[in-house]
Amino acid sequence: MAAHESPFDITTKRERSMLTVGLPAIVVGIGAAIILVVVVAAASLLQKFLWQTLPPSFGATATTWWWVLGMLTLTGLVVGLIVRFFPGHAGPDPATIELFGKPTPLFVLPGLVLALIIALAGGVSLGPENPIIATIVGIVVAIGTKLMPRVQTTGWVMLAAAGTIGAMFGTPVAAALLFSEMVVTGDKDKPVWDQLFGPLVAAGAGGLTMSQFEELSFALPIQPYTQPTLADIGIGVLVAMAAVAIGMVAVWLFPIFHRLFKSMRSVILAMTAGGFLLGLLGIVGGPITMFKGLGEMKELTSTAGDYSVSAMAMIVVIKLLAILISGTCGFRGGRIFPMVFVGVAFGLLVHQVFPSVPGALTVACSVLGFTLVVTRDGWLSLFMGVVMIPGTDLLPLLCVAILPIWLLLAGRPLMLVEPDAATPPKAG
């Protein structure tokens, strides 16, 4: 070593590049978690007001039929007005977009966030993932490209999306898995770790920040799976294939529902009608089939013994219909978390029909199948299947079970509508 050299000198382009992206990644991850906390807290406070504080003033409860119907119909009307009249119409038609895409302009974000908060609070069967990611990506890209113009827009998008996903799941694992496929097909001359370094740091910062506000746990209150057998592989594959078959029925119906709502030629009328239909489903299925489904899936698992086989089957059907209506009439939100609820409900149903089959096995394989239908991402689907069940003993089985259902889904349509099929909103 030369006399002037120090073992702590940063001398390679690779190291400088990783250090340069590290600090922005930390800032983006922290900011993403804070934005997520604020939006979810606002939705939770409004939900508590609408469904707990307000009903007694009118001599009702959260389960009174006319309150459920009226609240969801009003939610559709209000969100429809936001989509129609706010600048940018609260973003693109949610039926046409995946988990994240092109950055959303800043002037669109107020309407998008407001539409999301009201939909979450009002009981709509969608999750926060798509609008939250779009919001944070839009903010990060707008600020990042001004402060550090040498960083490509794609880089800011990846940092923002990773930070948000890390915050949503409370761990960087989901983001690392989700982005691994993207970077492998990206820069062939750059090591995968180098490409994942920034998103992983952002996801870690987002997860750590979120842990300061809320202790996230997706594990269901279900008996752990501790004794793997060869027979369980076949059972798991059958459950996952059944979940995929049911999920693909929803995929087939998705554009049909979309065309029906778009035929109304008015986003206000379409969303009010959608809210009314969700209200009818809420009356039949009860609060367990409403909202985004995260808390509801734990409640359903804890009280599964209180439901008959027919009642559990009804929950699966009602939630799927609610997802189809919510996702096609114009509500802003994501379809992953509600679909995971369907996976949990169907897994519990299979366990009720075949009680000798471990519930953890049926639920994990069902969640795997439904998540794969809605995301077509094998890594994220495996993650969701594992994270729902205490322990990791099911992971090897799920890695085997995913192969036949991945082949089954190859070339099949996605739960999306082509953007050209979406009619621009008109006056209601």
N, C-alpha and C positions, 0 to 999 in steps of 0.2 A: 504493500500500500504506500502510495506517495506521501511525503511529509505533510502536504497541504490538504490531504483528503481526510474526511471524517466518516466513520461508519454510520453516522446519522444523516449524512447528506442525501437529499433526494436528487438522484442523477439521471433517472430514466423518464422518458416521456410517459410510459405506462403509469408509473407511480405519481407523477405530477397530475396526470389526467384523473386518476382515482381520487386524489386529494382534492382536486378542484371541484369534483362533483359531490364529494362527501358532505361539505357544509350546506350547500343548497338542498341536498336530499334530506338532511336533518330538519332544516327549516320547513321544507314542504311537508314532511311527515307530521311535524308538530301542528302546523297550520291546518292540515287536512283533518286531523283528529279534533281540533277545536271547532272547526266549522261543523263537523259531523255532530259533535256534542250539542252545539247550539241549536241546530236544526231539529235533531231528535228530541231535545228537551222542550223546544217550543211546541212540537207536535204532541208530546206526552201531556204537557200542561193543558193544551187545547182539548185533547181527548178526554182528560179527566173532567174538565169543565162541561163538555158536551154530554158525556155519558154518566157522570156521577153527581156533579153539582147541580146542573140545570134541570134534569128530569123531575126531581121532587117538587120543584116550583110549579110544575104543571100537573101534579098528581100522577106522575108516571115513574117508571124505573127504566133501567137500561135495556130491559127485556120486554117492555110493553110494546105490543105489535105496532101500534100507530106511531110510537116514538121511533122505533127502528126504521119503519118505512119513511116517515117524514124526514128524519135526519139524513138518511142516505140519499133521498131524492133532493133535498136541499143542498147536500154536498155536491151532487152532480151539477145542479144549477149554478152554484157559486164558482166551482172550478171551470165550468163551461164559459161563464162570463170572463173569467181570468184569461182562459185560452183564447177567447175571441178578441178581447179588447186590449190586453197588455201588449206592449211592444215585443215583437218576435213571436207572439202566440205561444209563449211558454215553451219554446223549443219545438223540434220536429215531432211528428206523430210518433208516439212511443211504440206503436206496433211495427215500425219500420227500422228500429235501431237495436243494436246488440248492447253488450254491457258498457262499452265505451267506444267512441268514434272520434270524429273531428271536433276540435275545440268549439265550444259554444260562445258566441259573442257576449260581452259583458252586459249589453243592454237587454239581453234575453233573460238573464239570470234571476232578476227579481220576480218576474212572473212565474218562472219555473220553480223557484223555491217556495213561493206562496202556494202554488198549486199542489206541490208535494206535501207541504205541512197540512193543508186542509184535507187532502185525500187521506193521509195517514190518520189524522185525528177523526175523520168522519166515518171510518170503518171500511174503507175500500180495501179489497184483497190484493194489494200490491206492496212491495217492499221499497225501501228508500234507495237501493243501490244505484240504479241507472241515473236518476236525477242528481243524487249527491255526487257521484263521480263526474257527471257533466258540469256541475257547478264548480267543483274544486279544480277540475282541469281548466275550465274557462278562466278562473281567477289566476291560477298559477301560470298559464301560458301568457296571459295579458301582462302580468308583472314580470315574469322571468325573461321574456323576450325583450323587455325594455331595459332591465338591469344587466342581463348577460346575453346580448344578442348573438354571441358566438355559439351558444348552445342551440342546437336545432329544436324546432317546435316539437318534433317527435320525442326528443329527450325530456322536455318538460311534461308532455302528456304521460309518458311512462312513469315519471317520478310522482306526478299528482295521482294517477290511478293507483299506483302501488301504495302510496301513503294512505289513500282512502281505504283500500282493501285491507291493509294492515290494521287500520283503526277499526273497521267494521268487525273484523274477526278477532281482534286483540292479539294477533300474532302475525309475523311476516311470512309464515309458511305458505299460506294460501296465495299470497302475491308472488312468492318465489316460484311456486308450481305453475301459476297462471302465466307468468312471463317467460318461463323456461322454454316453452315451445316457440314463442315469438322470437327470442334472441337466437335460438339454434338455427332458425331459418333466416337470420339477419346477416350480420357482418361475419363472413366465413373466416376472415383473417384475424379476428379479435377473439380471445378466449371467452368462453361462456361466462366465467366468473367475472371478468371485467365488465361485460355487458349487463350482468345482473347486479353488480355492486351498488350502483346508484339506487335502482328500484328497491333492492333489499334493505339498504340503509333507510330509505324513506318509509318503507313498510314497518321496519323495526321501530323507528321514531314514532310513527303513527300508533303502533300497538302499545308502546310504552306510555305514550301520552294518554291514550284512552284508558289505560289501566289506572291512571290517577283519578279518573272521574267515575269509572264503572268497572266492576269485576265481571268480565264477559265469560260465560261458560255456555256452550251449546250442548253439553252432555245431558242426555235425557235421564229422568229417574227410572231407569230400567235395569233389570238384573244383568250384570256383565256377562259377556260370552267368554268362557274360560276353558272349554274342552273341545277344541276343533276335531272334527272327524271327516273322513273322506266323503261320507254320505252328505255332509252338510254342503260340500261344494256343489253337488248336483241340485240340492234344494235351493241354495242361494242363487244359482244360475236361473232356475225356474221362476223364483220370485222376481228377480231382476228383469227377466224377459216379460213377465206379466205386467210389471210396472211400465216397461217400455211400450208394450202394446197399448195399454190404457193411455199413456202419455201421448202416443202418436195419434190416437183418436182426437185428442185435444188439439194437436198440431194441425190435423186435417180440418177441424172445425174453425180454427183461428181465422183464416182469410174469409170464411163464410160469414162469421159474426162481423168481421170488419166491414165487409161489403154492405151488410144490412144496416149498420150504423151510419156508414158514409152515404147511403142512399137517402138519408133524411135531409142531406144538403145543408144542415145547420149544426155546428158543433155544440151550440147551447142546447138545442132540442135533443141531439144524440146523447149528450152527457147527462141531461136530466132524465131521459128515458133509461140510460144505463144505471143511474143512481136508484131509480124506482125499481128496476129489476133486481138490483143488489139488495134493496130493502126487502123485497119479497123472499129472496133466498135467505136473508138474515132472520126473517120471521120463522122460516121453516127450520133452518139449521141452528139458530141461536148464535150468541156472541162467539162461540168457539170457532165458527166458520168465517168470522169477519176479521178485519184488520190484517196486518202483514204476516202474522202466523208464528212469530218467534216465541212469544210468551204462551200463545195458545197451544203450541205443540207440546210444551212441557205439561201444561194443564191436562191436555188430552191423554198423555201418557200416564199421568198420575191417577186419572179417573177412568182409565180404559175399562176397568171391571164394571163400571156403572152403565156401560153401553151394550146393547144387544148387537148381534152380528148385523142385523138389518140397519140399525141406527148408525153403526160405524160405516157401513157401506154408503148410507145416505150422506154422511159427512164428506166422504171422498168425492161423491158426485157433485154435491153442492159447492164444495170448494173449487173443484175444477171449473164448474160453470161460472163461479164468481171470478176466477182468474181470467177466463175467456172474455167475460163482459167488461171487466175492469181494464184489461189490456187492449181492447179493440174499440171501445167507445170514446177514448181520448184521455182517460186519467193518466197523470204522470206518475210513473213508478216502475219498479222492476218486478220481474216474474220469478226470480230464483227462490227467494225465501218462501213465498206462498206455495211454490211447487214442492219445496222441501217438506212443508206441512202436509201436503197430499201424500208424499212418500212415507212420512211417519204414520199417517192415518191408515194408509193401505197396508203397511207392514204390521200394524196392530191388528188390522182386520184378518190378515192371513194367520197371525198367531191365534186369534180367537177361533178361527175355523179349524186350525191344526195346532191345538195347545201343546202337543209334544215337541213341536219345533220351537227352539228358543226365540223369544221375542226380539232379542238383540240382533239375531241373525236376519230375521224377516224385515225388521225396520231398516237395518243398515243396507241390505241389498235393495230394498224398495227405494230408499233415498238415493242410492247410487243410480238406479234406473231412471227415476224421474228427473234428477239433476242432469243426467247426461242428455235426456231428451230436450231439456230447455236450454242447456248451455253448449252442448257438443264439445265440452272440454273434459277430457279424461282425468286430468290432474285435479281439477276443481271438484269433479264428481267423486273421486276417491277420497279427497279431503273431507267433503261433506259427509260421506258415508262413515268415515272413521270418527270424525269429531262428535258425531251424535251419540256415540256409544262409549260408556266408560271403558278405559283400557284400550290396548292396541292389538289384541289377539285376533281380531277380525281382518286386519290389514292384508295378510297373505291370501286369505280366502277371497277378499274383494278384488285383489289384483288378478286372480284367476277368473273370477266371475265377470269382470269387465270385458274380457276378450270376446266372448260370443255376442254380447249385447252391442259392443262397438261395431262388430261386423254386421250385426242386424241393422244398425242405424246408418251404415255407410251409404251415402248417396241419397238418403231420405231428406225430405224438406225440413226446414227449420221453422220454429215458431216465430216467424217474421213475415211481413208483408212488403212487397217491393215498394219503394218510395213513390213510384209513378202511380200506384194504385190508391194513394192517399189524396183525397180531394181537399184543396185548401179550405179553411174554415170560412163560413159565410155568416152574415148577420142572422141572428136568431129571432 
